[in-house]
Amino acid sequence: MALRDPLLTELKGIILSLKNEKQIMKDCNPKVQLFCETLEKIYRKGLKQPGSIFGLIRRDYWCWIEALPHYTWNDKINPLFSLALETCQNSSKVRTHQGKGRCFLRLSLMKKIINVPISQLLKNPKLTEYWYDPSTSIIANELLKESLMSMLFLVTDIDFELNIKNASFLDETWQIPVYKHYELVPCRDLGIIVRHIKNRIMLADVKPGSVAGEDDKLEPGDIIDELFGESMYGASKGKISKLMCDHEGWPIYISVVKCHLLNGKIFSPIHERLAVLRKEYANFKEPKEREPIKKKIPSHAQLPRDALDEVPISSPEGSAGYRVKYIDKVHVGKEGGVNLIEGSINSVIKQKEINPKDVWLELAETDIIIKNLETRNTELKHSYTEISSCGRRTDALTYFAYIAGDTTCTISKSFVCYVFKSQTEEEAKIILCSIAQGFGRTTWFV
């Protein structure tokens, strides 16, 4: 073998580029994926197939990584290595050698142990020769392995902040999709129609005005990855209904793999599933490619779906305040769902005798506070735990509202809708985004 290898040259260039950026590496950085792909090629180059029965059982680099503890029982091994290994072995989101190996590489970057597996393997020459052909591999070559080890040691100086929960498609691809976690208000019906396609629960439709449809959190084509912390990869039909029943009255914790990437393109592994979904659900509105999101949103107004893994344009301390008009309130009964917002706003603004009042709306860390504009005395105050929904009408975008219960909304039996008018449509949107983000900051007690 030559004294140089193109894969090592490529890997070195990627590492130097990562170090030169001098910032935390996240999933949105394409160089992270490029590094993982290149390292995987190195791990597979010259890899033998020991134990394979007539080539029917394909071995991958994960197989020797998983076997390392059996050959290092008399040698102290990094405890973080053992923890990462156990995490991947027990993960319900990766089921193949390829998926578990990729999950391990990402964990190794996070825990700064990317150099540990190779260093442990090379301590046992017989084990190295068992897995790698010295005439074709980098790992078993006397000169090239030293170069590889020095490069991986450099990588441990780089900080990685990767979403390890976003692992469900590592069996199929290195492409990391957009992954969103939402905390939705308690309800009996999310307002979604799903189909089970190739071990995935895909959204076929989202009902307008439903909890799931608020602010386009969930969209047709998205994939439910977790519900109440349980993986939905390969889940049986009826699993969602059972979990919803078991957690009735709880805030709904749901994680989804978005059908769109940050660049607006469709996540490639779901193309085939979308074709199946079209056949199974006649009303399915297939997602189309769209323009990437370029506009940055102030940190206090970011929804989880707006986060682009980048530094926001501002980081305001404390509360955010806005001068708005308080229109009126209307009692909406025993339910406080988002589907009541539009009707409530409409009934308020159609009243003949209304006296809008200029107020100061303050979005604090755990509360919404309405103050008299002149005296700054508090006139209304609601904790985010009391607020069941918020929104606005599509035909009157400067008007917005939120619905609050007389106590924590999970147990409240009486809800009131409070209607306001902002100075601009954009301001109304930012206020609503801030309220929605408040749900995520608040601890629920049920």
C-alpha positions in Angstrom: 0.0 0.0 0.0 1.1 3.5 -0.7 2.4 5.7 2.1 -0.5 8.0 1.5 -4.2 7.2 1.2 -6.8 9.5 -0.5 -9.3 8.8 2.4 -6.8 10.0 5.0 -6.1 13.1 2.9 -9.8 13.8 2.7 -10.2 13.2 6.4 -7.4 15.6 7.3 -8.9 18.4 5.2 -12.3 18.0 6.9 -10.8 18.0 10.4 -8.7 21.2 9.7 -11.8 22.8 8.3 -13.8 21.9 11.4 -11.1 23.2 13.7 -10.8 26.5 11.8 -14.5 27.3 12.3 -13.8 27.5 16.1 -17.4 26.9 17.0 -19.7 24.1 18.3 -20.4 21.6 15.6 -24.1 20.9 15.1 -26.1 18.6 12.8 -26.8 21.5 10.4 -23.1 21.8 9.6 -22.6 19.7 6.4 -19.0 19.0 7.4 -20.1 16.9 10.3 -21.9 14.5 8.0 -18.9 14.6 5.6 -16.5 13.7 8.4 -18.7 10.7 9.5 -19.0 9.4 6.0 -15.3 9.6 5.4 -14.4 7.9 8.7 -16.9 5.2 7.9 -15.2 4.5 4.6 -11.9 4.2 6.4 -13.4 1.8 8.9 -14.8 -0.3 6.1 -11.7 -0.3 3.9 -10.0 -3.7 4.0 -12.6 -5.0 6.6 -12.8 -8.8 6.5 -15.9 -10.9 7.0 -15.0 -13.2 9.8 -17.8 -15.4 11.0 -19.9 -14.7 7.9 -21.7 -17.8 6.7 -21.2 -18.0 2.9 -21.5 -14.2 2.8 -25.1 -14.3 4.0 -24.3 -12.4 7.2 -22.5 -9.2 6.5 -20.3 -7.8 9.2 -19.6 -4.2 9.6 -17.2 -2.1 11.8 -19.8 -2.0 14.5 -19.2 -5.8 15.0 -15.6 -5.4 16.1 -16.4 -2.2 18.2 -19.1 -4.1 20.0 -16.7 -7.1 20.6 -13.9 -4.9 22.1 -14.9 -5.3 25.8 -14.5 -9.1 25.4 -10.8 -8.7 24.4 -9.9 -5.9 26.9 -11.2 -7.4 30.1 -7.7 -7.1 31.7 -7.2 -3.5 30.4 -8.9 -0.4 31.7 -11.3 0.9 29.1 -12.7 4.4 29.0 -16.1 4.3 30.9 -17.6 6.7 28.4 -16.8 4.1 25.7 -18.8 1.5 27.7 -21.7 3.9 28.2 -21.8 4.8 24.5 -21.6 1.1 23.5 -24.5 0.2 25.9 -26.6 3.1 24.6 -26.3 1.9 21.0 -26.8 -1.8 21.9 -30.1 -0.9 23.7 -31.4 1.7 21.2 -34.7 0.9 19.7 -34.1 3.4 16.9 -31.3 1.6 15.2 -31.6 -2.1 14.3 -28.8 -2.9 11.8 -25.0 -3.1 12.2 -24.8 0.0 10.0 -27.3 2.0 12.1 -25.7 1.0 15.4 -22.2 1.8 14.1 -23.3 5.2 12.9 -25.1 5.9 16.1 -21.9 5.0 18.0 -19.7 7.4 15.9 -22.1 10.3 16.6 -22.0 9.5 20.3 -18.2 9.2 20.2 -18.0 12.7 18.8 -20.2 14.1 21.5 -18.3 12.3 24.3 -14.9 13.0 22.8 -13.9 9.3 22.5 -13.7 9.0 18.8 -10.1 7.8 19.1 -10.8 5.2 21.7 -12.1 2.2 19.6 -9.1 2.3 17.2 -6.6 2.7 20.1 -8.2 -0.3 21.8 -8.2 -2.4 18.7 -4.6 -1.7 17.8 -3.5 -2.9 21.3 -4.3 -6.4 20.1 -2.5 -7.2 16.8 -4.1 -10.5 16.4 -7.6 -9.0 16.8 -6.6 -6.3 14.3 -5.5 -8.9 11.8 -8.6 -10.9 12.4 -10.8 -8.0 11.3 -8.6 -6.1 8.7 -6.5 -7.0 5.7 -3.1 -5.3 6.2 -2.6 -5.2 2.4 -5.7 -3.1 1.7 -6.8 -1.4 5.0 -5.7 1.7 6.6 -6.3 0.5 10.2 -4.0 -2.5 9.8 -1.2 -0.7 8.0 1.8 0.1 10.2 2.3 3.7 8.8 -1.2 4.7 8.0 -2.7 3.7 11.3 -0.5 6.2 13.1 -1.6 9.0 10.9 -5.2 8.0 11.5 -4.8 7.9 15.2 -3.2 11.4 15.3 -6.1 12.8 13.3 -8.7 11.3 15.5 -6.9 12.7 18.6 -7.2 16.2 17.1 -11.0 15.7 16.7 -11.3 15.3 20.5 -10.5 19.0 20.8 -13.6 19.9 18.8 -16.9 20.4 20.5 -19.9 18.6 19.0 -23.5 19.2 19.9 -25.5 16.6 18.0 -29.1 15.5 18.6 -28.5 11.9 19.5 -32.3 11.2 19.7 -32.4 11.9 15.9 -31.2 8.4 15.0 -34.1 6.6 13.5 -32.9 6.8 9.9 -29.2 5.9 10.5 -30.1 2.4 9.4 -30.7 3.9 5.9 -28.7 7.1 5.5 -26.1 9.5 7.0 -28.4 12.4 6.1 -29.7 13.8 9.3 -33.3 15.1 9.0 -34.9 18.0 10.8 -36.1 16.7 14.2 -38.6 18.6 16.3 -40.0 17.9 19.8 -43.3 19.5 20.8 -45.1 19.8 24.0 -48.8 20.1 23.1 -51.7 21.0 25.4 -53.7 18.0 26.8 -56.4 16.8 24.5 -58.3 13.7 23.6 -57.8 14.1 19.8 -54.6 15.4 18.2 -56.4 15.9 14.9 -54.2 13.7 12.8 -54.7 10.8 10.3 -51.7 8.4 10.2 -50.6 5.5 8.0 -48.1 2.8 8.9 -45.6 2.5 6.1 -42.4 0.5 6.2 -42.0 0.6 10.0 -42.8 4.3 10.1 -45.9 6.2 11.3 -46.5 8.8 8.7 -48.9 11.7 8.9 -51.4 11.5 6.0 -53.5 14.5 7.1 -53.6 17.1 9.8 -57.0 18.6 10.6 -57.2 22.5 10.4 -57.6 24.1 13.8 -56.5 21.0 15.6 -53.9 20.9 18.4 -51.4 19.2 16.0 -52.2 21.7 13.2 -51.5 24.8 15.3 -48.8 27.0 13.7 -48.1 24.1 11.3 -46.3 22.2 13.9 -47.1 18.9 12.2 -47.6 18.6 8.5 -48.6 15.8 6.1 -45.5 13.7 5.3 -43.9 14.1 8.7 -43.0 11.0 10.7 -43.9 10.4 14.3 -40.7 9.3 15.9 -41.6 9.4 19.6 -44.8 9.8 21.6 -44.6 10.3 25.4 -40.9 9.3 25.1 -41.6 5.9 23.4 -40.0 5.2 20.1 -42.6 4.7 17.3 -40.1 3.0 15.0 -41.9 -0.3 14.0 -44.8 0.5 16.4 -48.0 -1.6 16.0 -51.3 -0.2 14.8 -53.2 1.2 17.8 -50.1 2.1 19.7 -50.9 5.9 19.4 -54.4 5.4 20.7 -53.2 3.3 23.6 -50.6 5.9 24.6 -53.1 8.7 24.4 -55.5 6.8 26.6 -52.8 5.9 29.1 -51.7 9.6 29.4 -55.1 11.2 29.3 -54.9 14.7 30.9 -51.1 14.9 30.4 -49.4 17.4 28.1 -48.6 15.6 24.9 -44.9 15.1 24.2 -44.3 14.2 20.6 -41.2 14.1 18.5 -41.3 14.1 14.7 -39.0 13.7 11.8 -39.9 16.6 9.4 -40.4 15.8 5.8 -38.5 18.9 4.8 -34.8 19.6 5.4 -33.6 23.0 6.3 -32.8 23.7 2.7 -36.4 23.2 1.8 -35.8 19.8 0.0 -37.7 16.6 0.9 -35.8 14.3 3.2 -34.6 11.7 0.7 -35.3 8.4 2.6 -39.1 9.2 2.7 -39.6 9.6 -1.1 -40.6 6.0 -1.6 -42.8 6.1 1.5 -44.6 9.2 0.2 -45.4 7.3 -3.0 -47.0 4.5 -0.9 -48.9 7.1 1.2 -50.4 8.6 -2.0 -51.9 5.2 -2.8 -53.2 4.5 0.7 -54.8 7.9 1.4 -56.6 9.6 -1.5 -56.6 13.1 0.1 -52.9 13.2 0.9 -51.4 16.5 0.0 -47.8 15.5 -0.9 -45.2 17.9 0.4 -43.3 19.9 -2.2 -39.8 21.4 -2.1 -39.8 24.9 -0.8 -37.5 27.8 -0.2 -35.1 27.5 2.7 -35.8 29.5 5.8 -33.5 32.4 5.8 -35.0 34.9 8.1 -33.7 34.8 11.7 -36.2 35.2 14.5 -35.4 36.8 17.9 -34.6 34.1 20.5 -37.6 34.9 22.7 -39.9 34.4 19.7 -38.4 31.1 18.3 -40.7 28.2 18.1 -39.1 24.7 18.0 -39.9 24.5 14.3 -38.1 27.8 13.6 -34.8 26.9 15.3 -32.0 26.5 12.7 -29.3 25.4 15.1 -27.6 28.8 14.8 -27.1 31.9 17.0 -30.3 34.1 17.0 -30.0 37.7 16.0 -30.6 38.8 19.6 -30.6 37.3 23.1 -32.9 39.6 25.2 -32.6 39.3 28.9 -35.7 38.8 31.0 -39.1 39.6 29.6 -40.3 40.8 26.2 -42.9 43.6 26.2 -45.3 45.0 23.6 -47.7 47.8 23.4 -51.0 46.3 22.2 -54.8 47.0 22.4 -56.8 44.8 24.7 -60.2 44.3 22.9 -62.2 42.1 25.3 -62.7 38.6 26.7 -65.2 35.9 26.1 -66.1 32.8 28.1 -65.7 29.7 25.9 -66.9 27.0 28.3 -65.3 23.8 29.6 -62.9 23.3 26.7 -59.9 25.5 25.8 -58.8 24.1 22.4 -57.2 26.1 19.6 -60.3 25.4 17.5 -62.1 28.0 19.6 -59.7 30.9 18.9 -61.1 32.1 15.5 -64.7 32.0 16.6 -63.9 33.9 19.8 -61.9 36.6 18.0 -64.8 37.0 15.5 -67.4 37.3 18.2 -65.4 39.9 20.1 -64.6 42.2 17.1 -68.2 42.0 15.9 -69.5 43.5 19.1 -71.1 46.9 18.6 -69.9 48.3 21.9 -66.3 47.6 22.5 -63.7 50.0 23.9 -60.2 48.8 23.0 -57.7 49.7 25.7 -54.0 50.4 25.2 -52.0 48.0 27.5 -48.5 46.7 28.0 -48.3 43.0 27.3 -45.3 41.4 29.0 -44.1 37.9 28.2 -42.2 36.9 31.3 -40.4 33.6 31.9 -43.4 31.8 33.3 -46.3 34.2 32.9 -48.2 36.6 30.6 -48.7 39.9 32.4 -51.1 42.6 31.2 -50.3 46.1 32.7 -52.0 49.5 32.6 -50.0 51.5 30.1 -49.8 54.6 32.3 -49.5 53.2 35.8 -47.9 49.9 34.9 -50.2 48.2 37.4 -50.9 44.6 36.7 -54.5 44.1 35.4 -54.2 40.5 34.2 -51.7 37.7 34.8 -51.8 34.1 33.6 -49.2 31.4 34.0 -48.3 29.3 31.0 -49.7 26.3 32.8 -53.1 28.0 32.8 -53.0 28.7 29.1 -54.5 26.0 26.9 -54.0 27.6 23.4 -53.2 30.7 21.4 -53.7 31.8 17.9 -55.2 34.3 15.4 -57.6 34.5 12.5 -56.2 34.1 9.0 -58.4 37.0 7.7 -57.5 39.4 10.5 -53.8 38.8 11.3 -53.3 41.8 13.6 -55.8 40.2 16.1 -54.5 37.5 18.3 -55.8 35.7 21.4 -55.0 33.2 24.1 -57.4 30.9 26.1 -56.7 30.5 29.8 -58.4 28.4 32.5 -59.3 29.4 36.0 -56.5 27.1 37.2 -54.0 24.7 35.6 -55.5 24.0 32.2 -55.2 20.2 32.6 -57.8 20.3 35.4 -59.7 23.6 34.6 -63.4 23.4 33.9 -63.9 27.0 32.9 -62.0 28.8 30.1 -61.9 32.4 28.9 -60.5 33.7 25.6 -58.6 37.1 25.8 -58.5 39.0 22.6 -55.9 41.6 21.6 -54.8 43.6 18.6 -51.2 44.3 17.7 -49.7 47.2 15.7 -48.6 44.9 12.8 -49.2 41.4 11.6 -45.5 40.5 12.2 -45.7 41.7 15.8 -48.7 39.5 16.4 -46.9 36.5 15.0 -43.9 37.1 17.2 -46.1 37.5 20.3 -47.8 34.2 19.5 -44.5 32.5 18.9 -43.3 33.7 22.3 -46.4 32.4 24.0 -46.0 29.1 22.4 -42.3 28.9 23.4 -43.5 29.6 27.0 -45.2 26.2 27.0 -41.8 24.6 26.6 -40.2 26.6 29.3 -42.9 25.8 31.9 -43.0 22.8 34.1 -46.4 21.1 34.1 -47.9 19.7 37.2 -50.7 17.2 36.6 
